[in-house]
Amino acid sequence: MRVRACLWAVAVVMVLTGCTGGLPIPFQPPDNTPIVATPAPPPVVLLQVGDCTGQADSGAYNELQEAACDRPHYYEVVALLPLAGEDWPGFDAVSSAAERGCPGVFTAYVGVPSGTSLYTTSAVVPTQADWRSPDNRTIACLAGTDGGGLVGSVRGDTRLLPSAGQCIGSIRGEKLSLIECSRRHTYEVFAERALGTGESNAGQDRFCRERFAAFVGIPARRSRYFMGELGTMTSWSPSDKRVICVAGPVDGIGTLKGSRT
């Protein structure tokens, strides 16, 4: 699980003292300018559970921008976990709390553990500077993907595999990485349907070949792109039994629809 730190710029005022060399110090009238205390950072947890966000690469709470869930986005807030105590416990302790707490709330929110989910779990945690404000002592647990391309909520979405219209950045073992189709990607999902009871690989292949010809504009045997079924590339999830047809490797941006190549 990726843990991201919230980073704030902290101004430091240095008070310099010098050696007078035995010379008398000129009298200075008292400075009656009122001392202004440096305010604590504003509360960083402005998002609520169920809100969707943009990228979280910087790890900064104040840069974790809300995004419309019905438009392409990166993450969804699945839980806000409060941290107890007045004294800063240290970044390692805060990170450990996120690693202990976020996987469980991910499973409760999404419906399956992240290991058998289309989505990954991540967290944004406060730094020592943020800790000065009690409202900042919270871990934001996220579910989503570093590549974006999510549309809709992840709540109760137990899929292991993507849907038609989504793009894949990479396939590592049995874990897929979603990415927006407007960014450089590897595969595009062009068709899907429910897996028939006892259906053979030949039936899946026939379905995908028919849909490939309709989608790309030429038969798969004449195309320069690979056509495959994700069901034969990854193991089936008990909660996601679908035939997923993909085309690639694209190594580009946009869609293959109507490309006729």
C-alpha positions as CSV (number, residue, x, y, z in Angstrom):
1,M,0.0,0.0,0.0
2,R,1.3,3.4,-0.9
3,V,1.5,5.9,2.0
4,R,1.9,9.5,1.0
5,A,3.0,12.3,3.3
6,C,1.3,15.7,3.3
7,L,4.0,18.3,2.8
8,W,3.8,21.9,3.9
9,A,6.3,24.7,3.5
10,V,7.4,25.9,6.9
11,A,9.0,29.3,7.4
12,V,11.8,29.3,9.9
13,V,13.0,32.6,11.5
14,M,16.6,32.6,12.6
15,V,17.7,34.9,15.5
16,L,21.4,35.8,15.1
17,T,23.5,37.0,18.0
18,G,26.9,38.5,17.5
19,C,30.0,39.3,19.6
20,T,30.3,42.9,20.6
21,G,34.0,42.9,21.2
22,G,33.6,44.8,24.4
23,L,32.1,47.9,22.7
24,P,29.1,49.5,24.4
25,I,25.8,48.4,22.9
26,P,23.7,51.4,21.8
27,F,20.4,51.8,23.6
28,Q,17.5,50.6,21.5
29,P,14.0,51.8,22.5
30,P,11.6,48.9,23.1
31,D,9.8,47.6,20.1
32,N,6.1,47.9,20.8
33,T,5.1,46.0,17.7
34,P,2.8,43.2,18.8
35,I,4.0,39.7,18.4
36,V,1.9,37.7,16.0
37,A,1.9,34.0,16.6
38,T,2.4,31.8,13.5
39,P,-1.0,30.2,12.9
40,A,-1.3,26.4,12.6
41,P,-1.9,25.1,9.1
42,P,-5.5,25.0,8.0
43,P,-7.4,21.8,8.3
44,V,-6.3,19.5,5.4
45,V,-9.1,17.0,5.6
46,L,-11.6,18.9,3.4
47,L,-12.8,15.8,1.6
48,Q,-15.5,13.5,2.9
49,V,-15.9,9.7,2.5
50,G,-17.3,9.1,-1.0
51,D,-15.7,12.1,-2.6
52,C,-13.5,11.4,-5.6
53,T,-10.1,13.0,-6.3
54,G,-7.5,13.7,-8.9
55,Q,-3.9,12.6,-8.6
56,A,-2.3,12.1,-5.2
57,D,1.3,11.8,-6.4
58,S,2.6,14.8,-4.5
59,G,1.2,13.5,-1.2
60,A,0.0,16.9,-0.2
61,Y,-3.4,17.2,1.4
62,N,-3.8,20.7,0.0
63,E,-3.2,19.4,-3.5
64,L,-5.6,16.5,-3.2
65,Q,-8.3,18.1,-5.3
66,E,-11.9,16.9,-5.4
67,A,-13.2,15.6,-8.8
68,A,-16.6,14.6,-10.1
69,C,-17.1,10.9,-9.6
70,D,-19.1,10.7,-12.9
71,R,-16.1,12.0,-14.8
72,P,-12.6,10.4,-15.2
73,H,-10.7,10.6,-11.8
74,Y,-8.0,8.8,-9.9
75,Y,-9.2,7.9,-6.3
76,E,-12.1,7.8,-4.0
77,V,-12.0,8.5,-0.3
78,V,-13.1,5.3,1.5
79,A,-12.4,6.3,5.1
80,L,-11.0,9.1,7.3
81,L,-9.2,7.5,10.3
82,P,-8.6,9.9,13.3
83,L,-5.3,9.7,15.0
84,A,-5.2,10.1,18.8
85,G,-2.7,12.0,21.0
86,E,-1.4,15.6,21.4
87,D,2.3,14.9,20.7
88,W,3.6,14.1,17.2
89,P,4.1,10.3,17.1
90,G,6.6,10.3,14.2
91,F,6.1,9.6,10.5
92,D,6.8,5.9,10.9
93,A,4.1,5.5,13.5
94,V,1.6,7.4,11.4
95,S,2.5,5.4,8.3
96,S,2.2,2.1,10.2
97,A,-1.3,3.2,11.4
98,A,-2.3,3.7,7.8
99,E,-0.9,0.3,6.7
100,R,-2.9,-1.3,9.5
101,G,-6.1,0.6,9.1
102,C,-6.6,1.2,5.4
103,P,-6.7,-2.3,4.0
104,G,-9.7,-3.2,6.3
105,V,-11.8,-0.2,5.4
106,F,-10.9,-0.7,1.7
107,T,-12.4,-4.2,1.9
108,A,-15.5,-3.0,3.7
109,Y,-16.1,-0.2,1.2
110,V,-15.2,-2.0,-2.1
111,G,-16.4,-5.4,-1.1
112,V,-13.2,-7.4,-1.8
113,P,-9.6,-7.1,-0.6
114,S,-7.3,-5.0,-2.7
115,G,-5.4,-8.1,-3.8
116,T,-8.4,-9.4,-5.6
117,S,-9.7,-6.0,-6.7
118,L,-9.4,-3.9,-9.8
119,Y,-8.4,-1.1,-7.5
120,T,-5.4,-0.4,-5.2
121,T,-5.4,1.0,-1.7
122,S,-3.5,4.1,-0.9
123,A,-3.3,6.7,1.9
124,V,-2.4,10.3,2.6
125,V,-1.1,11.0,6.1
126,P,-0.2,14.2,8.0
127,T,3.4,15.4,8.6
128,Q,4.7,16.9,11.8
129,A,3.9,20.4,10.6
130,D,0.3,19.4,9.9
131,W,0.0,17.9,13.4
132,R,-0.1,21.3,15.0
133,S,-3.8,21.6,14.0
134,P,-5.9,18.9,15.7
135,D,-8.2,18.8,12.6
136,N,-5.2,17.5,10.6
137,R,-4.6,14.4,12.7
138,T,-6.4,12.2,10.2
139,I,-5.4,9.5,7.7
140,A,-7.3,9.6,4.4
141,C,-7.6,6.1,3.0
142,L,-8.1,6.0,-0.8
143,A,-9.1,3.4,-3.4
144,G,-8.4,3.8,-7.0
145,T,-5.5,3.8,-9.4
146,D,-2.4,5.9,-10.1
147,G,-3.2,6.0,-13.8
148,G,-6.7,7.5,-13.4
149,G,-9.5,6.6,-15.9
150,L,-12.0,5.7,-13.2
151,V,-15.7,6.7,-13.8
152,G,-18.3,6.1,-11.1
153,S,-17.9,5.0,-7.5
154,V,-15.8,2.1,-6.3
155,R,-18.2,1.4,-3.4
156,G,-19.4,-2.2,-3.7
157,D,-17.5,-2.7,-7.0
158,T,-16.1,-6.2,-6.6
159,R,-14.7,-6.5,-10.2
160,L,-11.2,-7.8,-10.7
161,L,-11.2,-6.9,-14.4
162,P,-11.9,-3.7,-16.3
163,S,-14.9,-2.9,-18.5
164,A,-15.3,-2.0,-22.2
165,G,-14.0,1.5,-22.9
166,Q,-11.3,1.4,-20.2
167,C,-7.6,1.2,-20.9
168,I,-4.8,-0.7,-19.2
169,G,-1.3,0.6,-18.5
170,S,0.3,-2.7,-17.6
171,I,-0.4,-6.3,-16.6
172,R,1.9,-7.6,-13.9
173,G,1.1,-11.1,-12.9
174,E,-2.6,-11.0,-12.0
175,K,-2.8,-7.3,-11.2
176,L,-3.9,-4.8,-13.8
177,S,-3.1,-1.1,-13.8
178,L,-5.9,1.1,-15.2
179,I,-5.0,4.3,-17.0
180,E,-6.9,7.0,-18.9
181,C,-7.2,6.2,-22.6
182,S,-6.0,9.8,-23.3
183,R,-2.7,8.9,-21.8
184,R,-0.1,6.4,-23.2
185,H,-1.4,2.9,-22.5
186,T,-0.9,-0.7,-23.5
187,Y,-4.3,-2.4,-24.0
188,E,-7.8,-1.2,-24.6
189,V,-10.9,-3.2,-23.5
190,F,-13.2,-3.2,-26.5
191,A,-15.9,-5.7,-25.4
192,E,-17.3,-7.7,-22.5
193,R,-20.1,-10.1,-21.5
194,A,-21.0,-12.5,-18.8
195,L,-19.1,-15.8,-18.8
196,G,-21.4,-18.7,-19.7
197,T,-21.6,-21.7,-17.4
198,G,-19.0,-24.2,-18.5
199,E,-18.1,-22.0,-21.5
200,S,-14.9,-23.1,-23.3
201,N,-12.0,-20.9,-24.3
202,A,-13.0,-21.4,-27.9
203,G,-16.4,-19.7,-27.2
204,Q,-14.7,-16.7,-25.6
205,D,-12.2,-16.4,-28.5
206,R,-15.0,-16.5,-31.0
207,F,-16.9,-13.8,-29.2
208,C,-13.8,-11.5,-29.0
209,R,-12.9,-12.0,-32.7
210,E,-16.4,-11.0,-33.8
211,R,-16.3,-7.9,-31.6
212,F,-12.8,-7.1,-32.7
213,A,-13.7,-7.0,-36.3
214,A,-16.7,-4.7,-35.6
215,F,-14.6,-2.4,-33.3
216,V,-11.3,-2.0,-35.2
217,G,-12.8,-2.4,-38.7
218,I,-10.8,-5.4,-39.9
219,P,-10.5,-9.0,-38.7
220,A,-8.0,-9.8,-36.0
221,R,-5.9,-12.0,-38.4
222,R,-5.2,-8.9,-40.6
223,S,-4.6,-6.5,-37.8
224,R,-1.2,-5.5,-36.4
225,Y,-2.7,-5.6,-32.9
226,F,-2.9,-8.5,-30.5
227,M,-6.3,-9.7,-29.5
228,G,-6.9,-11.6,-26.3
229,E,-9.3,-12.4,-23.5
230,L,-8.4,-11.3,-20.0
231,G,-10.0,-14.4,-18.5
232,T,-7.2,-16.5,-20.0
233,M,-4.5,-14.1,-19.0
234,T,-5.5,-13.8,-15.3
235,S,-7.2,-16.1,-12.9
236,W,-11.0,-15.6,-12.4
237,S,-12.3,-13.7,-9.4
238,P,-15.2,-15.5,-7.7
239,S,-17.2,-12.2,-7.9
240,D,-16.2,-11.3,-11.5
241,K,-16.9,-13.9,-14.1
242,R,-16.9,-12.0,-17.4
243,V,-15.3,-12.4,-20.8
244,I,-13.1,-9.3,-21.3
245,C,-11.7,-8.7,-24.8
246,V,-8.6,-6.5,-25.1
247,A,-6.5,-5.3,-28.0
248,G,-2.9,-4.1,-28.0
249,P,-0.2,-3.5,-27.4
250,V,-1.1,0.0,-28.3
251,D,1.8,2.0,-26.8
252,G,0.0,5.1,-27.7
253,I,-3.0,7.3,-26.8
254,G,-6.6,7.4,-27.9
255,T,-8.8,4.5,-29.1
256,L,-8.4,1.8,-31.7
257,K,-12.0,2.1,-32.7
258,G,-12.3,2.3,-36.5
259,S,-8.5,2.4,-36.9
260,R,-8.6,-0.4,-39.5
261,T,-5.0,-1.3,-38.7
